[in-house]
Amino acid sequence: METNQFNYSFFKDSLPVWKRKKDPILTQIFYRPFSFLVASFCAKMNISANTVSYFSTIIGIIACVLFLVDDYLLRIIAATLINIWLILDCVDGNLARSVKKQSFGEFADGISSYVLVALVCITIGFSVYFTGGIIFEKGSPWIILLGALASIADTLMRLIYQKFRSELVKLEDKGLIAKEEDARTDHSKVTSFRVKVESELGIGGLLPIFILIAAITNALDLVVIYCFLYYGFSCVVSSCMFIRKAISLTKEIDK
């Protein structure tokens, strides 16, 4: 396929219907359309999907480092980079689906997401510690704790999910249980309430623009509180759900 065919319309038309439905509202309105332009440039320059994923990892790290600097302008730049990260997160998917899917593509994409979520909440917590916010005063150590717990909760939730899926696949391959499609990748479930809530409220949905607005208005402590409540609640609920399902399957298989 000639590179001059990789224009905006090519990527827009190549986006599957299920993906359009799964995309959060802001992604549909802004991030995804902008990603078509960037994907077009990358395809014409022979920049691969994995390269974009690894580059977005660097962007995420830089953003988190900038949050540690006590400077208003740098905080806004950091928040802007988080939004650029989300655009790139759409770009690598566009390239993988429509141009060329590479080996270790899911690994590269996962690294980009995991690094950011592991660092962003705690570094924003430090930012509020240095500058203060609407609720927390400058120098309050509690905001750092909330940021750390938010980052830990999100990372822990992903680890538990991956371990559960790994064990589930092993049992499916052995024929001990029927194969079950993951709700996050099952195209028929992209409009389910759970999937929509996860996509809208997390780092791939409203959170990046929330971070930018909060950085501009010196309200980053609200971001930390939100992340602590959202990721903490999600971690507890999802962990209980996976444990309950694991116990149920264990009883069914071992009886």
C-alpha positions in Angstrom: 0.0 0.0 0.0 1.4 3.4 -1.0 2.1 5.8 1.8 0.1 8.6 0.1 -3.0 6.6 0.7 -2.6 7.0 4.5 -4.5 10.3 4.9 -7.0 11.4 7.5 -10.0 9.8 5.7 -8.1 6.4 5.5 -7.8 6.2 9.2 -11.2 7.5 10.0 -12.9 5.0 7.6 -10.7 2.2 9.0 -11.8 2.6 12.6 -14.1 -0.3 13.4 -17.7 0.4 14.5 -17.1 -1.4 17.9 -14.1 0.9 18.6 -16.1 4.0 17.8 -18.7 2.8 20.3 -16.1 2.0 23.0 -14.3 5.3 22.7 -15.1 7.8 25.6 -17.0 10.9 24.6 -14.0 13.3 24.6 -12.0 10.7 22.6 -14.7 10.6 20.0 -14.9 14.4 19.8 -11.3 15.4 20.0 -8.6 12.9 20.8 -9.5 10.3 18.1 -10.0 12.8 15.2 -6.7 14.5 16.1 -5.0 11.1 16.2 -6.0 10.4 12.6 -3.9 13.4 11.6 -0.9 12.2 13.6 -1.3 8.6 12.4 -1.3 9.8 8.8 2.0 11.6 9.4 3.5 8.6 11.1 2.4 6.2 8.4 3.9 8.4 5.7 7.1 8.7 7.6 7.2 4.9 8.2 6.9 5.3 12.0 5.6 2.1 13.4 2.9 1.6 16.0 5.4 0.2 18.6 7.7 3.2 18.1 4.7 5.5 18.9 3.9 3.4 22.0 7.5 3.7 23.3 7.6 7.4 22.5 4.3 7.9 24.4 6.0 6.2 27.4 8.7 8.8 27.3 6.1 11.6 27.1 4.3 10.2 30.1 7.5 10.0 32.1 8.5 13.6 31.2 5.0 14.8 32.2 5.3 13.1 35.6 8.8 14.6 36.2 7.5 18.1 35.4 4.8 17.7 38.0 7.7 17.5 40.6 8.9 21.0 39.7 7.4 23.9 41.7 6.5 26.0 38.6 3.1 26.9 37.4 4.0 26.9 33.7 5.7 23.5 33.9 2.6 22.1 35.6 0.5 23.2 32.7 3.0 21.7 30.2 3.0 18.5 32.2 -0.9 18.4 32.1 -0.7 19.1 28.3 1.7 16.3 27.8 -0.8 13.9 29.5 -3.3 14.9 26.9 -0.7 14.4 24.1 -0.1 11.0 25.6 -3.7 10.1 25.2 -3.6 11.2 21.5 -0.6 9.0 21.0 -2.4 6.1 22.7 -5.0 6.4 20.0 -2.3 6.8 17.2 -0.6 3.5 17.9 -3.9 1.7 17.8 -4.8 3.4 14.5 -1.4 2.3 13.0 -1.6 -1.3 14.4 -5.2 -1.8 13.0 -4.9 -0.1 9.7 -1.2 -0.2 8.6 0.8 -3.0 10.3 0.4 -4.9 13.5 3.7 -5.7 15.1 5.0 -8.3 17.5 4.9 -7.2 21.1 2.4 -4.5 20.2 0.3 -5.2 23.2 3.4 -5.2 25.4 4.5 -1.8 24.0 1.0 -0.3 24.4 0.8 -1.8 27.9 4.1 -0.3 29.0 3.0 3.1 28.0 -0.2 2.9 30.1 1.3 1.1 33.1 4.2 3.5 33.5 1.9 6.6 33.4 -0.7 5.3 35.8 2.1 4.1 38.2 3.6 7.6 38.4 1.0 10.3 37.6 -1.1 10.2 40.8 1.8 10.3 43.2 3.7 12.9 41.2 0.6 15.2 41.1 0.4 14.6 44.9 3.9 15.9 45.3 3.0 18.9 43.1 0.2 19.8 45.4 2.5 19.3 48.4 4.8 21.9 46.9 2.2 24.4 45.8 -1.0 23.7 47.7 -4.5 23.3 46.3 -8.1 24.1 47.0 -8.6 21.7 49.9 -5.0 20.8 50.9 -2.6 23.4 52.0 1.0 23.6 50.9 3.2 21.2 52.7 0.5 18.7 53.7 1.9 15.2 53.6 -1.5 13.6 53.4 -1.9 14.6 49.7 1.3 12.6 48.9 -0.2 9.6 50.7 -3.5 9.9 48.8 -1.5 10.1 45.5 0.6 7.1 46.4 -2.4 5.1 47.4 -4.2 6.0 44.1 -1.2 5.0 42.0 -0.8 1.7 44.0 -4.6 0.9 43.7 -4.6 1.4 39.9 -1.4 -0.7 39.5 -2.6 -3.4 41.9 -5.9 -3.6 40.1 -4.1 -4.2 36.7 -1.8 -6.8 38.2 -4.7 -8.7 39.8 -6.6 -8.6 36.5 -3.7 -9.8 34.5 -2.9 -12.6 36.9 -6.6 -13.7 36.9 -6.7 -13.6 33.1 -3.5 -15.6 32.9 -4.9 -18.4 35.1 -8.2 -18.3 33.3 -6.5 -18.8 29.9 -4.5 -21.8 31.3 -7.7 -23.5 32.4 -9.4 -22.7 29.1 -6.4 -24.2 27.2 -6.6 -27.4 29.3 -10.4 -27.6 28.5 -11.3 -27.5 32.2 -13.6 -24.5 31.7 -15.4 -23.0 28.7 -13.6 -20.2 26.9 -14.9 -16.8 28.1 -14.4 -13.6 26.2 -12.9 -10.7 28.2 -15.5 -7.9 28.5 -12.8 -5.4 27.7 -12.0 -6.9 24.4 -15.4 -8.5 23.6 -16.8 -6.4 20.7 -20.3 -7.2 21.7 -19.9 -5.8 25.2 -18.3 -2.4 24.4 -21.6 -0.6 25.2 -22.1 -2.3 28.5 -22.4 -0.1 31.6 -19.2 -1.4 33.2 -17.1 -0.9 30.1 -18.4 2.6 29.4 -17.8 3.7 33.0 -14.2 2.3 33.0 -13.5 4.1 29.7 -15.0 7.4 30.6 -13.7 7.9 34.1 -10.1 6.6 33.8 -6.9 7.9 32.2 -8.2 7.1 28.7 -11.3 9.2 29.2 -12.1 12.4 31.2 -9.1 12.3 33.5 -6.5 14.0 31.2 -8.6 17.1 30.5 -9.5 17.2 34.2 -5.8 17.3 35.0 -5.3 20.1 32.5 -8.1 22.2 33.9 -7.0 21.5 37.5 -3.4 22.5 36.6 -4.6 25.8 35.2 -6.8 26.6 38.2 -4.4 25.3 40.9 -6.9 22.6 41.8 -4.7 19.5 41.3 -5.6 18.3 44.8 -9.1 17.6 43.5 -7.5 15.3 40.9 -5.6 13.4 43.5 -8.8 13.0 45.7 -10.7 11.8 42.6 -8.1 9.3 41.7 -7.9 8.0 45.2 -11.6 7.5 45.4 -12.1 6.1 41.9 -9.1 3.8 41.7 -9.4 2.8 45.3 -13.0 1.8 44.9 -12.4 0.1 41.5 -9.5 -1.9 43.0 -11.5 -3.2 45.9 -14.6 -4.0 43.8 -12.7 -5.7 41.0 -10.5 -7.6 43.4 -13.5 -9.0 45.3 -15.1 -9.9 41.9 -12.1 -11.8 40.7 -11.6 -13.6 44.0 -15.2 -14.6 44.1 -15.1 -15.9 40.6 -11.8 -17.7 41.3 -13.3 -19.5 44.3 -16.4 -20.4 42.3 -14.4 -21.9 39.4 -12.1 -23.7 41.9 -15.1 -25.4 43.5 -16.5 -26.3 40.0 -13.2 -27.8 38.7 -12.1 -29.6 41.9 -15.4 -31.1 42.9 
